[in-house]
Amino acid sequence: MDTEDFDERLSRLEERVLKLENTSGGLGRPIGTAQAKRTSTKEFLMTKSVGSEVQKVLALAYFLERHEGLAVFNVSDLENVFRSAREKLPKNMNDAVNKNIARGFMMEAAEKKDSKKAWNLTSSGERFVDSDMA
């Protein structure tokens, strides 16, 4: 390595160290800036106009995908998100999911999750939650 390469590399490393020193806890945000707060399940549900148990399942499935980052979800995930929102569980979760599938808002995922049938939202389901439940 010649002196020019060494100097260039040293300069880049100094820039990186300075950038790291100016961030809080290595989280990549400048010191003194607030971290965006996560929306709770209940808060999210309160922003939606949910008229039925089937729509509530759809809205909470949307929450799982968009806010929790789940690519696919199963009945256990849906039950957990209902509990997180402190909502009464549907009498028949699978029936509510099947009604959303029939409406074109959900579809069965290609693979199972934790050895259980899994689903994900369709584009129509996402649009319905975004616009019709707003």
CNS distance restraints for C-alpha pairs under 8 A (distance, minus, plus):
assign (resid   1 and name CA) (resid   5 and name CA) 6.29 0.50 0.50
assign (resid   1 and name CA) (resid   6 and name CA) 6.56 0.50 0.50
assign (resid   2 and name CA) (resid   6 and name CA) 6.29 0.50 0.50
assign (resid   3 and name CA) (resid   7 and name CA) 6.07 0.50 0.50
assign (resid   4 and name CA) (resid   8 and name CA) 6.22 0.50 0.50
assign (resid   5 and name CA) (resid   9 and name CA) 6.09 0.50 0.50
assign (resid   6 and name CA) (resid  10 and name CA) 6.04 0.50 0.50
assign (resid   7 and name CA) (resid  11 and name CA) 6.09 0.50 0.50
assign (resid   8 and name CA) (resid  12 and name CA) 6.35 0.50 0.50
assign (resid   9 and name CA) (resid  13 and name CA) 6.24 0.50 0.50
assign (resid  10 and name CA) (resid  14 and name CA) 6.17 0.50 0.50
assign (resid  11 and name CA) (resid  15 and name CA) 6.33 0.50 0.50
assign (resid  12 and name CA) (resid  16 and name CA) 6.33 0.50 0.50
assign (resid  13 and name CA) (resid  17 and name CA) 6.19 0.50 0.50
assign (resid  14 and name CA) (resid  18 and name CA) 6.12 0.50 0.50
assign (resid  15 and name CA) (resid  19 and name CA) 6.19 0.50 0.50
assign (resid  16 and name CA) (resid  20 and name CA) 6.21 0.50 0.50
assign (resid  17 and name CA) (resid  21 and name CA) 6.10 0.50 0.50
assign (resid  18 and name CA) (resid  22 and name CA) 6.32 0.50 0.50
assign (resid  19 and name CA) (resid  23 and name CA) 6.70 0.50 0.50
assign (resid  20 and name CA) (resid  26 and name CA) 6.44 0.50 0.50
assign (resid  20 and name CA) (resid  28 and name CA) 7.63 0.50 0.50
assign (resid  22 and name CA) (resid  30 and name CA) 5.99 0.50 0.50
assign (resid  22 and name CA) (resid  31 and name CA) 6.47 0.50 0.50
assign (resid  23 and name CA) (resid  27 and name CA) 6.74 0.50 0.50
assign (resid  23 and name CA) (resid  28 and name CA) 5.59 0.50 0.50
assign (resid  23 and name CA) (resid  29 and name CA) 5.34 0.50 0.50
assign (resid  23 and name CA) (resid  30 and name CA) 4.45 0.50 0.50
assign (resid  23 and name CA) (resid  31 and name CA) 5.38 0.50 0.50
assign (resid  24 and name CA) (resid  28 and name CA) 6.94 0.50 0.50
assign (resid  24 and name CA) (resid  29 and name CA) 6.19 0.50 0.50
assign (resid  24 and name CA) (resid  30 and name CA) 6.01 0.50 0.50
assign (resid  24 and name CA) (resid  31 and name CA) 4.97 0.50 0.50
assign (resid  24 and name CA) (resid  32 and name CA) 7.97 0.50 0.50
assign (resid  29 and name CA) (resid  33 and name CA) 6.77 0.50 0.50
assign (resid  39 and name CA) (resid  43 and name CA) 6.17 0.50 0.50
assign (resid  39 and name CA) (resid  44 and name CA) 6.28 0.50 0.50
assign (resid  39 and name CA) (resid  67 and name CA) 7.96 0.50 0.50
assign (resid  40 and name CA) (resid  44 and name CA) 6.20 0.50 0.50
assign (resid  40 and name CA) (resid  85 and name CA) 7.75 0.50 0.50
assign (resid  41 and name CA) (resid  45 and name CA) 6.22 0.50 0.50
assign (resid  41 and name CA) (resid  60 and name CA) 7.79 0.50 0.50
assign (resid  41 and name CA) (resid  63 and name CA) 7.28 0.50 0.50
assign (resid  41 and name CA) (resid  81 and name CA) 7.13 0.50 0.50
assign (resid  41 and name CA) (resid  84 and name CA) 6.36 0.50 0.50
assign (resid  41 and name CA) (resid  85 and name CA) 5.05 0.50 0.50
assign (resid  42 and name CA) (resid  46 and name CA) 6.18 0.50 0.50
assign (resid  42 and name CA) (resid  84 and name CA) 7.43 0.50 0.50
assign (resid  42 and name CA) (resid  85 and name CA) 4.44 0.50 0.50
assign (resid  42 and name CA) (resid  86 and name CA) 7.30 0.50 0.50
assign (resid  43 and name CA) (resid  47 and name CA) 6.62 0.50 0.50
assign (resid  44 and name CA) (resid  48 and name CA) 7.00 0.50 0.50
assign (resid  44 and name CA) (resid  63 and name CA) 7.57 0.50 0.50
assign (resid  45 and name CA) (resid  50 and name CA) 7.93 0.50 0.50
assign (resid  45 and name CA) (resid  59 and name CA) 7.15 0.50 0.50
assign (resid  45 and name CA) (resid  60 and name CA) 7.38 0.50 0.50
assign (resid  45 and name CA) (resid  85 and name CA) 7.71 0.50 0.50
assign (resid  47 and name CA) (resid 134 and name CA) 6.90 0.50 0.50
assign (resid  48 and name CA) (resid  59 and name CA) 7.66 0.50 0.50
assign (resid  48 and name CA) (resid 129 and name CA) 7.74 0.50 0.50
assign (resid  48 and name CA) (resid 133 and name CA) 5.11 0.50 0.50
assign (resid  48 and name CA) (resid 134 and name CA) 5.25 0.50 0.50
assign (resid  49 and name CA) (resid 133 and name CA) 4.74 0.50 0.50
assign (resid  49 and name CA) (resid 134 and name CA) 6.09 0.50 0.50
assign (resid  50 and name CA) (resid  55 and name CA) 5.73 0.50 0.50
assign (resid  50 and name CA) (resid  56 and name CA) 5.83 0.50 0.50
assign (resid  50 and name CA) (resid  59 and name CA) 7.76 0.50 0.50
assign (resid  50 and name CA) (resid 133 and name CA) 6.48 0.50 0.50
assign (resid  51 and name CA) (resid  55 and name CA) 6.42 0.50 0.50
assign (resid  51 and name CA) (resid  56 and name CA) 7.57 0.50 0.50
assign (resid  52 and name CA) (resid  56 and name CA) 6.25 0.50 0.50
assign (resid  53 and name CA) (resid  57 and name CA) 6.29 0.50 0.50
assign (resid  53 and name CA) (resid  90 and name CA) 6.49 0.50 0.50
assign (resid  53 and name CA) (resid  96 and name CA) 7.12 0.50 0.50
assign (resid  54 and name CA) (resid  58 and name CA) 6.39 0.50 0.50
assign (resid  54 and name CA) (resid  96 and name CA) 4.90 0.50 0.50
assign (resid  54 and name CA) (resid  97 and name CA) 7.18 0.50 0.50
assign (resid  54 and name CA) (resid  99 and name CA) 7.02 0.50 0.50
assign (resid  54 and name CA) (resid 100 and name CA) 6.83 0.50 0.50
assign (resid  55 and name CA) (resid  59 and name CA) 6.10 0.50 0.50
assign (resid  56 and name CA) (resid  60 and name CA) 6.10 0.50 0.50
assign (resid  57 and name CA) (resid  61 and name CA) 6.01 0.50 0.50
assign (resid  57 and name CA) (resid  78 and name CA) 7.42 0.50 0.50
assign (resid  57 and name CA) (resid  93 and name CA) 7.92 0.50 0.50
assign (resid  57 and name CA) (resid  96 and name CA) 6.80 0.50 0.50
assign (resid  57 and name CA) (resid  97 and name CA) 7.07 0.50 0.50
assign (resid  58 and name CA) (resid  62 and name CA) 6.19 0.50 0.50
assign (resid  58 and name CA) (resid  97 and name CA) 7.77 0.50 0.50
assign (resid  58 and name CA) (resid 100 and name CA) 7.01 0.50 0.50
assign (resid  58 and name CA) (resid 105 and name CA) 7.62 0.50 0.50
assign (resid  58 and name CA) (resid 106 and name CA) 7.95 0.50 0.50
assign (resid  58 and name CA) (resid 125 and name CA) 7.43 0.50 0.50
assign (resid  58 and name CA) (resid 129 and name CA) 7.59 0.50 0.50
assign (resid  59 and name CA) (resid  63 and name CA) 6.32 0.50 0.50
assign (resid  59 and name CA) (resid 129 and name CA) 6.23 0.50 0.50
assign (resid  60 and name CA) (resid  64 and name CA) 6.25 0.50 0.50
assign (resid  60 and name CA) (resid  78 and name CA) 7.20 0.50 0.50
assign (resid  60 and name CA) (resid  81 and name CA) 6.76 0.50 0.50
assign (resid  60 and name CA) (resid  82 and name CA) 7.39 0.50 0.50
assign (resid  61 and name CA) (resid  65 and name CA) 6.40 0.50 0.50
assign (resid  61 and name CA) (resid  73 and name CA) 7.59 0.50 0.50
assign (resid  61 and name CA) (resid  78 and name CA) 6.77 0.50 0.50
assign (resid  61 and name CA) (resid 120 and name CA) 7.74 0.50 0.50
assign (resid  61 and name CA) (resid 121 and name CA) 7.34 0.50 0.50
assign (resid  62 and name CA) (resid  66 and name CA) 5.91 0.50 0.50
assign (resid  62 and name CA) (resid  67 and name CA) 7.87 0.50 0.50
assign (resid  62 and name CA) (resid 121 and name CA) 6.99 0.50 0.50
assign (resid  62 and name CA) (resid 126 and name CA) 6.80 0.50 0.50
assign (resid  62 and name CA) (resid 129 and name CA) 7.40 0.50 0.50
assign (resid  63 and name CA) (resid  67 and name CA) 5.16 0.50 0.50
assign (resid  63 and name CA) (resid  68 and name CA) 6.60 0.50 0.50
assign (resid  64 and name CA) (resid  68 and name CA) 4.78 0.50 0.50
assign (resid  64 and name CA) (resid  69 and name CA) 6.34 0.50 0.50
assign (resid  64 and name CA) (resid  70 and name CA) 5.72 0.50 0.50
assign (resid  64 and name CA) (resid  73 and name CA) 7.50 0.50 0.50
assign (resid  64 and name CA) (resid  77 and name CA) 7.99 0.50 0.50
assign (resid  64 and name CA) (resid  81 and name CA) 7.57 0.50 0.50
assign (resid  65 and name CA) (resid  69 and name CA) 4.95 0.50 0.50
assign (resid  65 and name CA) (resid  70 and name CA) 4.69 0.50 0.50
assign (resid  65 and name CA) (resid  71 and name CA) 5.95 0.50 0.50
assign (resid  65 and name CA) (resid  72 and name CA) 7.32 0.50 0.50
assign (resid  65 and name CA) (resid 120 and name CA) 7.82 0.50 0.50
assign (resid  65 and name CA) (resid 121 and name CA) 7.96 0.50 0.50
assign (resid  66 and name CA) (resid  70 and name CA) 7.55 0.50 0.50
assign (resid  71 and name CA) (resid 120 and name CA) 6.89 0.50 0.50
assign (resid  72 and name CA) (resid 109 and name CA) 6.67 0.50 0.50
assign (resid  72 and name CA) (resid 113 and name CA) 7.50 0.50 0.50
assign (resid  72 and name CA) (resid 118 and name CA) 6.05 0.50 0.50
assign (resid  72 and name CA) (resid 119 and name CA) 5.47 0.50 0.50
assign (resid  72 and name CA) (resid 120 and name CA) 5.02 0.50 0.50
assign (resid  73 and name CA) (resid  77 and name CA) 5.75 0.50 0.50
assign (resid  73 and name CA) (resid  78 and name CA) 7.18 0.50 0.50
assign (resid  73 and name CA) (resid 113 and name CA) 7.10 0.50 0.50
assign (resid  73 and name CA) (resid 118 and name CA) 5.29 0.50 0.50
assign (resid  73 and name CA) (resid 119 and name CA) 5.51 0.50 0.50
assign (resid  73 and name CA) (resid 120 and name CA) 6.45 0.50 0.50
assign (resid  74 and name CA) (resid  78 and name CA) 6.47 0.50 0.50
assign (resid  74 and name CA) (resid 113 and name CA) 6.53 0.50 0.50
assign (resid  74 and name CA) (resid 116 and name CA) 6.50 0.50 0.50
assign (resid  74 and name CA) (resid 117 and name CA) 6.11 0.50 0.50
assign (resid  74 and name CA) (resid 118 and name CA) 4.44 0.50 0.50
assign (resid  74 and name CA) (resid 119 and name CA) 6.28 0.50 0.50
assign (resid  75 and name CA) (resid  79 and name CA) 6.15 0.50 0.50
assign (resid  75 and name CA) (resid  93 and name CA) 7.09 0.50 0.50
assign (resid  75 and name CA) (resid  94 and name CA) 7.38 0.50 0.50
assign (resid  75 and name CA) (resid 116 and name CA) 7.79 0.50 0.50
assign (resid  75 and name CA) (resid 117 and name CA) 7.81 0.50 0.50
assign (resid  75 and name CA) (resid 118 and name CA) 7.51 0.50 0.50
assign (resid  76 and name CA) (resid  80 and name CA) 6.10 0.50 0.50
assign (resid  77 and name CA) (resid  81 and name CA) 6.20 0.50 0.50
assign (resid  78 and name CA) (resid  82 and name CA) 6.21 0.50 0.50
assign (resid  79 and name CA) (resid  83 and name CA) 6.29 0.50 0.50
assign (resid  79 and name CA) (resid  89 and name CA) 6.66 0.50 0.50
assign (resid  80 and name CA) (resid  84 and name CA) 6.08 0.50 0.50
assign (resid  81 and name CA) (resid  85 and name CA) 6.21 0.50 0.50
assign (resid  82 and name CA) (resid  86 and name CA) 6.13 0.50 0.50
assign (resid  82 and name CA) (resid  87 and name CA) 5.21 0.50 0.50
assign (resid  82 and name CA) (resid  88 and name CA) 6.90 0.50 0.50
assign (resid  82 and name CA) (resid  89 and name CA) 6.21 0.50 0.50
assign (resid  83 and name CA) (resid  87 and name CA) 5.90 0.50 0.50
assign (resid  83 and name CA) (resid  88 and name CA) 7.45 0.50 0.50
assign (resid  83 and name CA) (resid  89 and name CA) 7.50 0.50 0.50
assign (resid  89 and name CA) (resid  93 and name CA) 7.64 0.50 0.50
assign (resid  90 and name CA) (resid  96 and name CA) 7.70 0.50 0.50
assign (resid  92 and name CA) (resid  96 and name CA) 6.53 0.50 0.50
assign (resid  93 and name CA) (resid  97 and name CA) 6.25 0.50 0.50
assign (resid  94 and name CA) (resid  98 and name CA) 6.04 0.50 0.50
assign (resid  95 and name CA) (resid  99 and name CA) 6.17 0.50 0.50
assign (resid  96 and name CA) (resid 100 and name CA) 6.42 0.50 0.50
assign (resid  97 and name CA) (resid 101 and name CA) 6.23 0.50 0.50
assign (resid  97 and name CA) (resid 106 and name CA) 7.39 0.50 0.50
assign (resid  98 and name CA) (resid 102 and name CA) 6.12 0.50 0.50
assign (resid  99 and name CA) (resid 103 and name CA) 6.32 0.50 0.50
assign (resid 100 and name CA) (resid 104 and name CA) 6.29 0.50 0.50
assign (resid 100 and name CA) (resid 105 and name CA) 5.21 0.50 0.50
assign (resid 100 and name CA) (resid 106 and name CA) 5.59 0.50 0.50
assign (resid 101 and name CA) (resid 105 and name CA) 5.62 0.50 0.50
assign (resid 101 and name CA) (resid 106 and name CA) 4.59 0.50 0.50
assign (resid 101 and name CA) (resid 107 and name CA) 5.49 0.50 0.50
assign (resid 101 and name CA) (resid 108 and name CA) 7.98 0.50 0.50
assign (resid 104 and name CA) (resid 122 and name CA) 6.96 0.50 0.50
assign (resid 104 and name CA) (resid 124 and name CA) 6.69 0.50 0.50
assign (resid 104 and name CA) (resid 125 and name CA) 6.94 0.50 0.50
assign (resid 105 and name CA) (resid 121 and name CA) 5.94 0.50 0.50
assign (resid 105 and name CA) (resid 122 and name CA) 5.29 0.50 0.50
assign (resid 105 and name CA) (resid 123 and name CA) 7.37 0.50 0.50
assign (resid 105 and name CA) (resid 124 and name CA) 5.49 0.50 0.50
assign (resid 105 and name CA) (resid 125 and name CA) 3.75 0.50 0.50
assign (resid 105 and name CA) (resid 126 and name CA) 7.42 0.50 0.50
assign (resid 105 and name CA) (resid 128 and name CA) 7.89 0.50 0.50
assign (resid 106 and name CA) (resid 119 and name CA) 6.70 0.50 0.50
assign (resid 106 and name CA) (resid 120 and name CA) 5.69 0.50 0.50
assign (resid 106 and name CA) (resid 121 and name CA) 4.33 0.50 0.50
assign (resid 106 and name CA) (resid 122 and name CA) 5.20 0.50 0.50
assign (resid 106 and name CA) (resid 125 and name CA) 6.33 0.50 0.50
assign (resid 107 and name CA) (resid 119 and name CA) 5.54 0.50 0.50
assign (resid 107 and name CA) (resid 120 and name CA) 5.69 0.50 0.50
assign (resid 107 and name CA) (resid 121 and name CA) 6.27 0.50 0.50
assign (resid 107 and name CA) (resid 122 and name CA) 6.52 0.50 0.50
assign (resid 108 and name CA) (resid 117 and name CA) 7.48 0.50 0.50
assign (resid 108 and name CA) (resid 118 and name CA) 5.99 0.50 0.50
assign (resid 108 and name CA) (resid 119 and name CA) 4.30 0.50 0.50
assign (resid 108 and name CA) (resid 120 and name CA) 6.47 0.50 0.50
assign (resid 109 and name CA) (resid 117 and name CA) 7.67 0.50 0.50
assign (resid 109 and name CA) (resid 118 and name CA) 5.34 0.50 0.50
assign (resid 109 and name CA) (resid 119 and name CA) 4.61 0.50 0.50
assign (resid 109 and name CA) (resid 120 and name CA) 6.03 0.50 0.50
assign (resid 110 and name CA) (resid 118 and name CA) 8.00 0.50 0.50
assign (resid 111 and name CA) (resid 117 and name CA) 7.64 0.50 0.50
assign (resid 111 and name CA) (resid 118 and name CA) 6.95 0.50 0.50
assign (resid 112 and name CA) (resid 116 and name CA) 5.33 0.50 0.50
assign (resid 112 and name CA) (resid 117 and name CA) 4.94 0.50 0.50
assign (resid 112 and name CA) (resid 118 and name CA) 5.22 0.50 0.50
assign (resid 113 and name CA) (resid 117 and name CA) 6.47 0.50 0.50
assign (resid 113 and name CA) (resid 118 and name CA) 5.69 0.50 0.50
assign (resid 121 and name CA) (resid 125 and name CA) 5.68 0.50 0.50
assign (resid 121 and name CA) (resid 126 and name CA) 6.53 0.50 0.50
assign (resid 122 and name CA) (resid 126 and name CA) 6.39 0.50 0.50
assign (resid 123 and name CA) (resid 127 and name CA) 6.17 0.50 0.50
assign (resid 124 and name CA) (resid 128 and name CA) 6.07 0.50 0.50
assign (resid 125 and name CA) (resid 129 and name CA) 6.33 0.50 0.50
assign (resid 126 and name CA) (resid 130 and name CA) 6.10 0.50 0.50
assign (resid 127 and name CA) (resid 131 and name CA) 5.89 0.50 0.50
assign (resid 127 and name CA) (resid 132 and name CA) 7.60 0.50 0.50
assign (resid 128 and name CA) (resid 132 and name CA) 5.00 0.50 0.50
assign (resid 128 and name CA) (resid 133 and name CA) 6.54 0.50 0.50
assign (resid 129 and name CA) (resid 133 and name CA) 4.98 0.50 0.50
assign (resid 129 and name CA) (resid 134 and name CA) 6.95 0.50 0.50
assign (resid 130 and name CA) (resid 134 and name CA) 6.09 0.50 0.50
